[in-house]
Amino acid sequence: MSGNRAPERYFYHSFPRRPQSEGNGHGLAVLEMIRDFGLLMTPEIARWQYSHADGSRPRVQSMVQRRISFTELAPHELPGHARDFGPFALEFEIDALKRLGAIPVAYVPQSAADAGGLGGTLVNHVIDAMRLTDRMSQLVDILRKAPPEASRVPITIPTNDGPVLFDLDIQEARETLRALGYKLAPPEQQASFLEGGLNYYYPADGRRNEALLYYRQREWRIAGNIAINNQEMMRRLSDTMIARLLALDIDFFGRELPPRNEVISNVSLHNEPPQRLVDWCWVFQEFGGRRALQWARRVMVPEAALDDARRILSGLAEPPPLVALESFAANPDFAATS
């Protein structure tokens, strides 16, 4: 860089967040899995709440989010970021992430004083809209399967406090649904899109309620099972990948998700029992004829891991350039232009 030109900025996917031992073995194992399988979309539960005017117990709804996260940084900022998020990183240009369907995260504040305030209310109402359109979709299906001779049909609506039974006139219900959905997208499609959109809301205070901790990340995400030009981006994990992830970090990937007795609002997860976290993961393997790792501009690793990382990348056709993380702190000009 020279003169007053603004520094280049890129997006970084850093790892490993949870090193299992001293040295670079964990990060190298993750890099090898990215080469072999693609970028892992891991699940996390985002909990949203807001208070009621009458002072009753705050309303809480939980959403499982599956996402790959990228942080926008100037290259010389990467060493500082690596201290919290891992010393290995993939660097992406903004146009590459746009092509892959990445979207900026909307950080929503949740105040402990009022149990969510406006932000929590906003997200809870979006969740309600998702659940409403999903109920409409299920009712359409129930009415379609009703026996021709039947005039009424019972339906059960699940709630956090238990199921509630309703008895509906079939013809009236069909006409009501036809009126509500007239000239609109089908309700199952609306529910799916709303659920996907909820992947991009995140509490501004982060997991540990540290002020603006996550807001500072300038995070973009690829989230949900998206498709671009009718090409699905995500795949379920193979048995081989599941086994390698459990061998890498069984405490993380083997833990129960969702936690037992927690009610999850995702409409795509109806009646799903608790499973292992790894069972909820998806993987982004390739797009446009290019493997996930080939979309990266560069790969950054600790200098001591360069030889091993070079061997890993040699197994990939046209691998991205490999750069030592220490070079970024020592020479910002090199970091932006190499």
C-alpha positions in Angstrom: 0.0 0.0 0.0 1.2 3.5 -0.6 0.0 7.1 -0.3 -3.5 7.5 1.1 -5.1 4.6 -0.7 -7.4 2.7 1.6 -6.2 -0.8 2.6 -7.8 -3.8 0.8 -10.3 -5.7 2.8 -11.3 -9.4 2.5 -13.4 -11.9 4.2 -11.8 -14.6 6.4 -13.1 -18.0 7.6 -10.8 -18.8 10.6 -10.2 -22.1 12.4 -9.8 -24.0 14.7 -11.9 -22.2 17.3 -11.4 -25.1 19.7 -7.8 -26.4 19.6 -7.6 -29.8 21.1 -3.8 -29.7 21.9 -0.7 -27.7 21.6 0.7 -27.3 18.1 -1.0 -27.2 14.7 -2.3 -30.7 14.3 -6.0 -29.8 14.9 -5.9 -26.9 12.4 -4.1 -29.1 9.8 -6.8 -31.8 10.3 -9.5 -29.3 9.7 -7.7 -28.0 6.5 -7.5 -31.6 5.3 -11.2 -32.1 5.8 -12.0 -28.9 4.0 -10.0 -30.2 1.1 -11.7 -33.6 1.1 -15.3 -32.6 1.9 -15.8 -28.8 1.8 -16.8 -26.1 4.3 -18.7 -27.3 7.3 -22.0 -25.6 8.2 -22.3 -26.1 11.9 -25.5 -25.6 14.0 -26.0 -23.2 16.9 -29.1 -22.3 18.9 -30.1 -18.7 18.9 -32.6 -17.8 21.7 -34.9 -14.8 21.4 -37.1 -13.3 24.1 -39.1 -10.3 24.9 -41.1 -9.1 27.9 -44.8 -8.6 28.2 -46.4 -5.3 29.2 -48.2 -7.0 32.1 -44.9 -8.1 33.7 -45.6 -11.8 33.1 -42.8 -14.3 32.3 -40.9 -13.3 29.1 -41.6 -15.2 25.9 -38.7 -17.2 24.6 -38.3 -18.9 21.2 -35.3 -20.9 20.1 -34.0 -21.4 16.5 -31.3 -23.8 15.3 -29.1 -21.9 12.9 -26.8 -23.8 10.5 -24.2 -21.5 9.0 -20.6 -20.9 7.7 -19.3 -17.5 9.0 -16.9 -15.1 7.4 -15.4 -11.9 9.0 -14.5 -8.8 7.0 -11.0 -7.5 7.9 -8.1 -5.6 6.5 -5.3 -8.3 6.1 -3.1 -6.7 8.8 -6.0 -7.2 11.3 -6.0 -11.0 10.8 -3.3 -11.9 13.4 -5.4 -10.2 16.1 -8.5 -11.9 14.9 -6.6 -15.3 14.9 -6.0 -15.1 18.7 -9.7 -15.6 19.3 -10.9 -17.5 16.2 -7.9 -19.7 15.3 -4.5 -19.3 13.5 -5.6 -20.9 10.2 -7.8 -18.9 7.8 -9.3 -18.9 4.3 -9.4 -15.6 2.5 -12.2 -14.7 0.1 -12.9 -11.8 -2.1 -16.3 -10.2 -1.7 -17.4 -11.0 -5.2 -16.7 -14.7 -4.5 -18.8 -14.7 -1.4 -21.7 -12.9 -3.2 -21.6 -15.6 -5.9 -21.8 -18.2 -3.1 -24.9 -16.6 -1.6 -23.3 -15.0 1.5 -25.4 -12.3 3.3 -24.4 -9.9 6.1 -25.6 -10.8 9.5 -28.2 -8.5 11.2 -27.1 -8.1 14.9 -30.1 -7.6 17.2 -29.6 -6.3 20.7 -31.2 -8.1 23.6 -31.2 -6.1 26.8 -31.2 -8.0 30.1 -33.2 -5.2 31.7 -36.3 -5.6 29.5 -35.7 -9.2 28.3 -35.3 -8.2 24.7 -37.1 -5.0 24.0 -37.8 -4.0 20.4 -35.1 -6.3 19.0 -36.4 -9.5 20.7 -39.9 -8.5 19.7 -39.0 -8.1 16.1 -37.3 -11.5 15.8 -40.0 -13.3 17.7 -42.7 -11.9 15.4 -40.7 -13.1 12.4 -40.6 -16.6 14.0 -44.4 -16.3 14.5 -44.9 -15.5 10.8 -42.8 -18.5 9.9 -44.9 -20.8 12.2 -48.1 -19.2 10.9 -47.4 -20.0 7.3 -46.2 -23.5 8.3 -49.5 -24.1 10.1 -51.3 -23.0 6.9 -49.2 -25.4 4.9 -50.0 -28.3 7.2 -53.7 -27.4 7.2 -53.8 -27.4 3.4 -52.3 -30.9 3.5 -54.7 -32.1 6.1 -57.7 -30.8 4.2 -56.4 -32.4 0.9 -56.3 -35.8 2.6 -59.7 -35.5 4.3 -62.2 -38.3 3.3 -64.7 -37.2 0.6 -67.7 -37.9 2.9 -66.3 -36.0 5.9 -67.7 -32.5 6.7 -65.4 -31.7 9.7 -61.8 -32.4 10.6 -59.9 -32.2 13.9 -56.5 -30.6 13.9 -53.9 -30.3 16.7 -51.8 -27.2 17.0 -48.5 -27.8 19.0 -47.5 -25.0 21.4 -44.8 -24.6 24.0 -47.5 -25.3 26.6 -48.8 -28.4 24.9 -51.1 -29.4 22.0 -54.4 -27.6 21.5 -57.2 -29.3 19.5 -59.5 -27.5 17.0 -62.5 -28.8 15.1 -62.9 -27.3 11.6 -65.6 -27.3 9.0 -63.8 -28.6 5.9 -65.4 -26.5 3.2 -65.2 -23.3 5.2 -61.5 -24.0 6.1 -60.7 -24.6 2.4 -62.3 -21.4 1.3 -60.6 -19.4 4.1 -57.2 -20.7 3.1 -57.9 -20.0 -0.6 -58.7 -16.4 0.3 -55.7 -16.0 2.6 -53.3 -17.4 0.0 -54.8 -15.9 -3.1 -52.1 -14.6 -5.5 -49.4 -15.2 -2.9 -46.5 -17.6 -2.7 -47.5 -21.1 -1.4 -47.4 -21.1 2.5 -44.9 -23.9 2.6 -42.5 -21.8 0.4 -43.1 -18.8 2.7 -42.3 -20.8 5.8 -39.1 -22.2 4.3 -37.9 -18.7 3.2 -38.7 -17.2 6.6 -36.8 -20.0 8.4 -33.8 -19.4 6.1 -33.9 -15.7 6.7 -33.8 -16.2 10.5 -30.3 -17.7 10.1 -29.1 -14.1 9.5 -30.3 -12.6 12.8 -27.9 -12.9 15.7 -27.8 -11.5 19.3 -25.5 -8.4 19.3 -24.2 -9.3 22.7 -22.9 -12.7 21.7 -22.9 -16.0 23.6 -21.4 -14.7 26.8 -23.3 -11.3 26.8 -20.1 -9.4 26.3 -21.0 -6.0 25.0 -21.0 -5.9 21.2 -18.6 -8.9 21.0 -20.2 -10.4 17.9 -21.3 -7.1 16.4 -17.6 -6.2 15.9 -17.1 -9.2 13.6 -18.6 -7.6 10.5 -19.9 -11.1 9.8 -21.4 -12.5 6.6 -22.9 -16.0 6.4 -23.8 -18.7 4.0 -26.7 -20.2 5.9 -29.6 -22.6 5.3 -29.9 -25.2 2.5 -29.7 -22.6 -0.3 -29.8 -23.3 -4.1 -28.4 -21.0 -6.8 -29.7 -21.4 -10.4 -31.3 -24.7 -9.2 -28.0 -26.0 -8.0 -28.2 -27.1 -4.3 -25.2 -25.8 -2.4 -25.4 -28.1 0.7 -25.1 -31.8 1.3 -25.7 -34.0 4.4 -22.5 -35.3 5.8 -21.2 -38.7 4.7 -20.5 -41.5 7.3 -16.8 -41.0 6.6 -16.9 -37.3 7.4 -19.0 -37.9 10.5 -16.5 -40.4 11.8 -13.6 -38.0 11.2 -15.3 -35.1 12.9 -16.1 -37.3 16.0 -12.5 -38.4 16.1 -11.3 -34.8 15.8 -13.5 -33.4 18.7 -16.1 -35.8 20.1 -16.9 -33.4 23.0 -18.2 -30.8 20.5 -19.6 -32.8 17.6 -20.9 -35.6 19.8 -22.9 -33.5 22.3 -26.7 -33.6 22.3 -28.5 -31.0 20.1 -31.0 -29.6 20.7 -30.7 -30.0 24.5 -33.3 -32.3 26.0 -36.5 -30.5 26.9 -35.7 -27.4 24.8 -38.5 -26.6 22.3 -37.2 -25.7 18.9 -39.2 -23.4 16.6 -37.7 -24.4 13.2 -40.5 -25.6 11.0 -38.2 -28.0 9.2 -37.5 -29.8 12.4 -41.0 -31.0 13.4 -40.9 -33.7 16.0 -37.1 -34.2 15.6 -35.7 -35.9 18.8 -32.4 -34.7 20.3 -29.4 -35.9 18.2 -25.7 -35.4 18.2 -24.5 -32.0 17.0 -22.7 -33.6 14.0 -26.1 -35.0 12.8 -27.3 -31.5 12.2 -24.3 -30.4 10.2 -24.3 -29.7 6.4 -21.4 -29.3 4.1 -20.7 -27.0 1.2 -18.7 -29.1 -1.3 -18.6 -27.3 -4.6 -20.3 -24.7 -6.8 -19.8 -23.8 -10.4 -17.4 -26.7 -11.0 -15.0 -25.5 -8.2 -14.4 -27.2 -4.9 -15.1 -25.0 -1.8 -11.4 -24.5 -1.1 -10.8 -23.4 -4.7 -13.1 -20.4 -4.1 -10.6 -19.0 -1.6 -8.1 -16.3 -2.6 -5.4 -17.5 -0.3 -4.9 -19.9 2.7 -3.1 -18.6 5.8 -1.5 -21.0 8.3 1.1 -20.6 11.1 4.7 -20.5 9.6 5.5 -23.8 11.4 2.7 -25.5 9.6 3.6 -24.4 6.1 5.2 -27.7 4.9 2.3 -29.8 6.2 -0.2 -27.4 4.7 1.6 -27.5 1.4 1.4 -31.2 1.3 -2.4 -31.1 2.1 -3.1 -28.5 -0.6 -1.0 -30.5 -3.2 -3.9 -33.0 -3.2 -6.2 -30.3 -4.8 -6.1 -29.3 -8.4 -5.3 -25.6 -8.7 -5.0 -24.9 -5.0 -5.0 -21.3 -3.7 -1.7 -19.7 -2.7 -0.4 -20.5 0.8 0.8 -17.7 3.1 2.3 -17.7 6.6 0.1 -15.9 9.2 3.2 -14.2 10.7 3.8 -12.4 7.4 0.6 -10.4 8.0 1.8 -8.8 11.2 5.4 -8.3 10.0 4.5 -6.6 6.7 1.0 -5.2 6.0 1.9 -4.3 2.4 2.8 -7.9 1.8 -0.5 -9.1 3.4 -2.6 -7.0 1.0 -0.7 -7.7 -2.2 1.0 -11.0 -2.2 
